[in-house]
Amino acid sequence: MSSININKIDVKNLNKKLIEIRRDFHMYPDLSYKENRTSKKIKEYLDNWGVKYKSGFYSNAILATI
């Protein structure tokens, strides 16, 4: 198991970013089973963060391994 080196500043910055993302999703809600914008945004975030994921196996589902 690998260890993650993280400090309070990193946690605070991540928390602020996650709140920003949540607010964006709530500002622009998608209809059920038509989460096109949400899916696209999540893939963009995962790409920027270097997190590998799979998609396209069920509607707009995304499976990320962190």
N, C-alpha and C positions, 0 to 999 in steps of 0.2 A: 504494500500500500504506500502510495506516495504522500508526502506531506505538502500542505499548502501554506505558503508564507503570506499571511494577511494581517493587516493592522486596523486600528479603529478608523483611521481616515479612509481606508479602502472600503470598509463596511458602510460608513456614512455616505460615501460617494455612490456606492452601489445601491444603497437604500433610496437615495434621491433619484437615481436613474430609474429604478423599478417603479417608484411612485409616478414619475413622469410618463413612463410607458403605460401604466394602468390608467392614468387620466386620459391619455390619448385614445386608448381603446374604448373608454366610456364615452368620450366625446364623439366618436365616430363608430357607433355600434353597427355590426352586420346582422342580418337576419339569420336565424338558425339554419344550419346546413348550407349557408351561402356566405361563409366567413372569408371571402376573397381578400379583402383589404387586410384583415387581421392576420391571415395566413402569410400573406406577402411580407408584412411588417415583421412578423416573428422570424421568418427566414432571413430577412435582412439583418436583424439583430444577431442571430446565431452566426451568420457569415462573418459579421464584423468582430464577433467575440471569438471566432475560430472554433466554434462548437460544431461537431459533425452531427448531421441529422439525416433522416430519410423522410421522403414525402411522396405523394402521388399514389399511395396504395389504397386510400379511402378518402374520397372527396378532398377536403382541405386539411386532413390530418397530418400532423408532423410528429415524428418520433425522434427526440434528441437524447443523446447519452452524455451526461455530464459527470 
